[in-house]
Amino acid sequence: RRVLEAAKRANQTGHFIWMGSDSWGSKISPVLHLEEVAEGSVTILPKRVSVKGFDRYFSSRTLDNNRRNIWFAEFWEENFHCKLSRHALKKGSSIKKCTNRERIGQDSSYEQEGKVQFVIDAVYAMGHALHNMHKNLCPGKVGLCPRMDPVDGVELLKYIRSVNFSGIAGTPVTFNENGDAPGRYDIYQYQIRNSTPEYKVIGQWTDHLHLKVESMLWPGGGSQLPSSICSLPCKPGERKKLVKGIPCCWHCERCDGYQYQLDEFHCKRCHFNERPNENHTSCTPIPIIKLEWSSPWAVVPVFIAIVGIIATLFVVVTFVRYNDTPIVKASGRELSYVLLTGIFLCYATTFLMIAEPDLSTCSLRRIFLGLGMSISYAALLTKTNRIYRIFEQGKKSVSAPRFISPASQLVITFSLISLQLVGVCIWFIVDPSHSVIDYEDQRTTNPHFARGILKCDISDLSLICLLGYSMLLMVTCTVYAIKTRGVPETFNEAKPIGFTMYTTCIVWLAFIPIFFGTSQSAEKMYIQTTTLTISVSLSASVSLGMLYMPKVYIILFHPEQNVPKRKRSLKAVVTAATMSNKFSQKGGFRPNGEAKSELCENLETQ
């Protein structure tokens, strides 16, 4: 009853179909005021008949003729709602004093207890067992013989289990090897028809089940059978977790994460390059992604690179066409072409970084990603070093320093570049280039968003080493640019180179936190590739814009300034440049700039 009350409080009326044992049977008390909750319940009662002789005997019992039953007086008070003792009556109580004229079945309701038949059969079973035991152990004797005094309980139990007689209801009384009597049950269902609740017999059990399904009604008046199982079947992608000790009951557990349903009871993790399908019943390959040309992350760097390449080629064509003019000569033609080659490679690297990674693409990335910057900064370092040595030498003597001729400058530049190439060659020998698919970088908690990234085998540490030498050249060049900042009238590009290096340093200082700060981002591949390519292109653009665009402007729009000056000997030019530097430091005197072009022209012809 308390279970039914709990179901009613939980608003689960009609949700459960209750199965009741014979302790529920067809009693009214368990379902009183809980009729709707108990509707459809199926109960059982042992198959029984009413013993009429017991009704005649029991209804004739009174306080006078049943004194041997010590509980009968208590039953009498309970049955007739009276008290035998006047002292037990309370003042103002509606309970009366018993008169002993009350009769069972006349002055009170009476219904024979359903187990009377089984009590009678049990007594007869004990009697038959004792009779058979006495017959076997004490043949021909009256009363107990020594073999039954005292009675051996274990021996008596054997005789009880072996009895076989017809019971009070005419059914055979026997016991199996476990001591159980044959099951004979009536099956009831608690039904509500026309708002009237009742227990209705819907079947019986005598050795096997007899059930009248058409007589059954379920909550709501429906006749469709409810599902009668402990656990519902698991959905696809769920495994059964059996309830301990109950093999027909289980809990369904979802194969979560990267697991799929291997069989009815087990989940298994997919292979590292696979993910479960939508219902987790099998594994499918993880989609492979790469930076596409149509992606916004690629469009911007490619646009900058194309504009830069066009501008670089325009400068090269202009310089080639006006190769013998003073402006081009003053720029150091050989180193200018080397520097422009490095700038061109910096822009071209963008296309290698966005191209689909394979053996050739990854190999070219290793070579040209650092090579373009090394060429650019090696040429700039050679230029600033030459200017520094010229003016340092001028402080000591008027003789020109060694290794400032164009040929010497090219040898120094290519020596610096060769160190980068040697490092790349060693890298190829130690770790040959190849492309890889990284499944861990974007292995998200939700397998639906997992992606494999097709990329080259260049780790962040390898990238630092690859660009490290170029950074070293850049920093060294910046140091020389600072040392030559006092050269008058931007002597031989000293100050433009200085501004170039300062700006480049700012670009790369901004690059480092952006590149390495996004290492845990889901967009890591796109952000880092875009940041790297734009940083390289910006470095090239700074060099191109500050060092060559002013010269191209003069060559094309002010040809009157692109004329040769009168020539003096190299010794005289160095002396004049040195003296002008001293004058400018003392009195702010600045020469007219003739020394600049003249010195370069003299050095070009050495």
N, C-alpha and C positions, 0 to 999 in steps of 0.2 A: 504493500500500500504506500509506503514512504517513497518508493521508487516512482510510482505513478504520480504522487504529489510533486516530486521534484521535476518530473517531466512537464507537469502542468505549469509550475512556476517558471520554467525555462521556455515557455511558449512552444513546446514541442508536441503539442496535441496533433495526432495523426502522422507524426514522423516515424514513430517506432511501431513495429508489430511485436507484441509481447508473447513470449512462450512461458506458460505457467506449469508447474509441477502439480502433483496430486495434493499438495498442501494448499494450493489455490482452488483447484477443482472447479466446482460450480457454486462456490460460496458467494454470498451477496456482500459480506463485510469488506473484502478487499477493494471492491469497485464502487462502494456507496459514495455518491456525490462526485465520482470520478468516471462516470459512464463514458463520456466522449474520449477521454484519454485511453481507456481500456478497450474501446471499440476495435473489433477485429482480433482480439487476443485469442490465442489457442491454448487450451488447457487439457489436462488429462485427469481421469479418475479410474482407479481400479474397477474392473467390471464387477458388479455386485447385484445382489437381490435382497429384498427385504425379508427378514425372518419373522413370519407372523407369530410364531410361538413366543418369540422374545417380546413382541409388542404386547401380547396378552399378559405375559408374566410381569413385565416392567410397569404396565399401567395399573396393575393390581397392588403394587407395592405402596405401603403406608409406613408412618412412623412406628406403628405398632408391630407390623410383621417383618420389618427389615432392620432390626436393631443391630444385627451382626456387621453391617456396613457402617463404619465409623464416619464416613464422609456423607452419608445419606442425609443427615440433618442439615448440613450446610447446603447440599443440593436443594433440599426442600425450601429453605429460606430464599435461595436465589431464584428458584423456578416459580414460586408463588408470590414473590415480593412481600414477604412478611417476616416477622421475628418470632422465634419460639419463646424467648424470655421477655417478660414485661419490662424488666430493667433495661433492656437493650433499646427500648423505644425512646425516642427523643420527643420532647414536648414540641408540638406544632408540626411534627413530621407527618407525611401522608402515608407512611408505612404502617400497616396494621399488624395485629398479633395473629399468629397462626392458630387455626382452630382444630387442626387434624382431621377436618372433614373435607379438606381439599382433595381432589383426585387428578392424577396425571392424565393429560389428554382431554379432560373435561374443563377444568378450571385454568388450564394453561395450554399453550401450544406445545405440540410434541411431534418430533420427526426422528425416526430411528437413525442413530449414528451409522454412517456408511461402512464402518469397519467392523461392525458386529459379526458379520459373516466370517471375516478373517480371524477374529478372536476365537470363534467357535471352532473353526477348522484347525487353528493352532493348538487348541486344547486337545482335540481329537488326534492330531498328529503326535503330540506328546504321549497320549494314551496308547495309540497303536505302536509307537516305538518301544514303550515300556513293556507292553504286552508281548511283542515279538522278542525283546531281549530276555524277559522272564521265561518265555517258552523255550528259548535256546539254551539259557544258562541254568535254569532251574526246572527242568522238565518233570512234570508230575507232582510238583511241590506247591503247597499253598503258602503265600507270603514270601518274604525274601530269603533266599538261600545265602550261604557264605560268599558265593561268587558275586552276589549283587549287594553285599553289605560291607562297605558302602558302595553306592553306584559309581562306576567309573564314567566320568563325564565324556571322555574322549570316545569310549566305546558306545555310550548312549548316543552321541552325535552321529555315529555311523548308522545306527538304527533309525534315527530321525530322518536322515537323508535318503534312506532306502524305503520309506513308507510309500504306499500307493493305495489310495482309497478314494471313494466318492465323497465329496464334501457336502455341507449342508445345502448348497445350491445345486447339487447334482453334478458339479464339475469335478474332474479328477484332481486330487492333491498329490503332487510329486515335487521333487527337488532335483536340480542338476548337480554336477560335480562341485560347483561353487556354493551350493546351499541355497540357491535362489529358486523360487517357485516360478512356473511359467507366467509370462506377462500376459495379462488380459485387461485391456484398458478400453474405456469409452473416451472418445475424443470430442471435446466441446469447443465451440467458438462463441465468444461473447458478441452478439449482434444487436443492432438497433434497427428495428423495423417499425415504421410509422410512429417514431418517437418513443417506442416501447422497447426497453432493453431486456434481453433474455439470453440464457445459455442454451445453445442448440447443439444437439448431437450431430456431428458431421462425419463420424467414422468410428472405427474401432481397430484394436490390434489384438489378434489371436494368432500367434505364430508369424503372421505377416500383416501388412497394412491394408485396411479397407477404408478408403477415403472418398467421400462424395463431394468432389470439387464444385459441382454445380450448386451445392447448397451453401457454399461459403460466400460471405460478404466482407468487404474490406472498408476501411475508413472512407467516408464520403459516399458509400453506397455502391461503389464499383465492384465489378466481378473479376477484373483482370488481376492475375496473380502477381504479387510483389516479388522483387528479386530477393531470394533467400540465400545470401552468401555472407561470409565473414568479412571479406574484402573485395572491393571492385577490381576488375582487371586493370593493370597499370597501363598508362598511355604510352605511345611510342617515345622512346628516349628516357624511359623510367625503368629502374630495376626494382625487383622485389627484395625487401628486407624482411625476412621471416620473423614472426613473433616467437620468442623463445618458448619451446614446449607446445606450440600450436602450429603445426605445419601447414594447416589450411588457411591461416591468417597471416597477413603481411602488411607492411607499410610500403608505399611507393615513394622511392627517392629519385629525384631528377639527376640525370648524368649532367652535371654542370661544368662550367669552364670549357676546357678543351677535351672533355671526355665524351665518348659515344657509347651506346648500349651494345656491349659485346654479345651478351645472351640474356636470358630471363633474369639472372641473378647478379650479373657483373657489369661494371662499366670499365672502360679502358681509355687511356689517354691517346689521342691521335699522334701520329708521327710529327716530328718537329716542323715539317713543311706542309702540314695539313691542319684543317680545322673541321669541327663537326658541322654537319648540315643543319638545316633549320630545326628539325625535330630530334637531333642528336642520335640518329640511328646508324649513321655511317660518317666517314670522313671524306672531305673534298679538298683539293689543293688550295692553298692560300693564294689569293691573287697577287701577281707581281706588278709593282709599280716602278716608274722611273720618271725623271723630269722630262715632260713632253715639251716640244717646241711651241705648242699652242698655249701652254700654261702662262698665266700672268707673271709667275716667278721667272720665266725664261724670256718673255717678250721684252721686258725692260732692259736686262743686260745685253740681249742681242741687238736691240736698237742702239744702245750706247756704243757697242762694239762696231756696228756697221758705220755709224757716224764717225767714230774714231779712225777706222781704217780708211774711209774716204778722205778725211782730213790729212792723215799721214801720207797717203799716196799723193795728195795734192802738194804737200810740202816737198816730198821727194822729187816730184816732176818739176816743181819750181826751182829747186836747188840744182837739179841736173841741167835744166835749161840755162840757168844763170851761174853755171859752175865756176866761171873764171872772173866773176865780179868780186869787188873788194868785200862786200858783205858776206858772201859765201866763203871766201878765203879766210876772212877774220873769224869765222865760226869754227874753223878747223874742219876742213871738208871730210877728211877720213873719219875722224871721231863722230862727226855729225851723222854720216851715213850709218855708222855702227849704232849710234844711239837711236836713230830712226828705225833701224831694223829691230832693235829691242822693243821700241814702242809698238811697232806693228805686231810683234809676237805677243805682247801683252794683250792687245785687242783680240788677236786670233785665238788666244787661250779660252776665251768665252765659249767659242763653238765646240772646243774639245770637252769642256766641262758639262755642256748640255747634251752632247751627242750620246747615243745609247752606249753604255759601257760594254766593251768586248776586249779581246786581247790587244788589238791594235790601238784602240782608243785609250785604254788604260796605260799602255806603254808610252803613247805620245803625251799623255797628261804628265807622267813622271818627268819626261824630258823637258817639255816646253813651259810647264807651269812656273818653274823656277828660273828657266833659262832666259825668258824674255826680260824679267826683272834684273837678273844678273848682268845681262848685256847692257841694259840701260844704266844701272848704278855703277857698273865697272867703267863705262865711258865717262860718266859724270865725275866719278872719283878720280879718274886719270886727269881730267881737265882741272878740277880744283886743286889737285896735288901739284900740277905743273905751275899754276898761278902762284900757289903758296911758295914753291921752291924758287921761282923767279924773284919774287920780292924779298924772300929771306936771303937769297944770294946777293941781291942788290944792296942790302944793308952792309954786307961785308966787302964786296968788290964789285967792279963793273963788268966782270966776265959773266957770260951766260952759264947757267947750271947745265949739268949733263942730262941726257935723255929727255930733251924737250922737243926734239924734232918729230914730225908726223910719223915717221917709221918707228921711232922709239915708243911713241905713245900707243901705236897699234899693238906693238909687242907686249907692252905692259897690260893693255886692255884684254887682249886675248889670253894672256897668262892668268889674269883674274877669272876670266870666263871658264878657262879649262878646269879650274878647281871644282866648279859646279858640275861640269860634265863628268869629271872623274868620280865625284861622289855619287852621281846617278848611275854610272856604270857599276860601281861597287854594289849599289842597292839592287840592280838587276841580277848580279851574280848571287848575292846572298838570298834574295827573295824575288824570284821571277814574277813578273806582272801577270795578273789575271783578274777577271771579274768575279764577283761573288754575289749571292743573294742573301741578304741579312733578314732573317725571320724574327730576330729578337728585338730589334729596334722599335718596331711597331706591333709587338705582341700585346695587345690591349686586353683588359679584363674581359670585355665582351668579345668573343671570337668573331662576331659578325664584322667588326671593324679591323680585324687583324690584316696586315699586309706584309708582303715580302718586298724588300727594297733591292733592286738591281743596282749595284754600284761597284766601283773599283776598290781593290784591296788597299786603299790608302787610309790608314787610321789617322786620328787627330794628332797623335805623336809623330807619325811619319810626315804629316803635312807641316808640322812645326820644323822638323829637320829639313824638309825640302825647301821651305821658305827662309830658314834660319840664316843661310849664307847670304841670301839677298838682303835680309834685314841688317846683317853685319856690314855689308857694303853701304847700305843706305845710312846707317848710323855714322860710319867712318866718313862718308862723303859730307854728312851734315856737320861733323866736327871741323873738317877743312873749310866748309862754307862759312862757319862762324869765325875761323881764324883769318879768312880773307875778306871779311865784311868791310874792312877799312880801305879797300882798294878804290882809288878814285874813279868816278864816272863809270861805275860798273865795269871796271877794266877786265877785258876778255871774259865777259859773262859771269863774273864772280858773284855779283849780287842777284841776278836772275836765278843762278843755280842755287844760291842760298835760299831765296824765297820758295823755289821749287822743293827743296829738301824739307824746309819747315812745314810746308803744306802737306807734303807726302807723309811726314811723321804724324801729323794730326789725323790723316786718313787712316793710317794703320793703327794708331792708338784707339780710334773709334771701332776699328774692325775687330780687335781682339776680344773685348767684352761681348760684342754682339755674337761673334762666331761661337765662342766657348760657353756663353751664357745660355744658349739655346740647345745645349747638348741633350737635355731631357724633354724637349718639346716634341709634340707629335708631328710638327712641321719641320723637324730638324733638317731633313735632306734639302728641302726647298730653301729654307732660310739661309743655311750655311753656304749652299752653292751660289745663291744669288748674292749674298754678302761678299763672298770671295771674289766672284767675277767682277762685281761693281767696284770693289776696292782696287783690284788690279787695273781695271779700265780707268778709274779716276786718277790713279798714280801716273798712268801713261798720259792722260789728258792734261794733268798739271805740267808735266815735262814738255809736252807738245805745245801747250798754250803759252807758257812763260818763256820758253827758250827759242821757239821757232816762229810763232805767229807774228811777233813784232818785226822780225827780219823779212818774212814774206810780205808783210804790209809795206815796208820800205821799198823792197824790190819791185813790187807791182804798182804802188801808188805814189811813191816818191823816188823815182829813179835818179833825180838830181843829187840825192844824198849818197847814192851808190857809185861814187867816183873814186879813183885812186888818189892818194895823197903823195906829196913828195917823199922820196925814200931817203933814209939815212942808214948808216951801218947798224948792225945789231948792237954793237957796243954802245953807240950813241943813243939808241932807242931805250935800252935797258937803263942807262944812266938817267935819261930824261924821265922815264917812268918812276924810277926810284926817287929822284929829286922832287918830282911833283907830289909824290906821296908824302915826303917829309914836309914840303911846303903846306900841303893841305892839312896836315896834322897840327902845324904851328899856327897858321894864320887863316885857315879856312880857304886858302887859295886852291882853285880847281882849274886844271888846264882845259884846253878846248877839245880834248878827246882825240887829238891826232895820234897820240902815242898808242892808243888802243889798236886801231887798224894797222898802223905801221909796224907794231911789234909782231902782230900775228902774220902779216904779210911777209916780214923778214923770216919768221920761223917757218912759214910754209915753203920758202925757197931754199932752206938750208939743206 
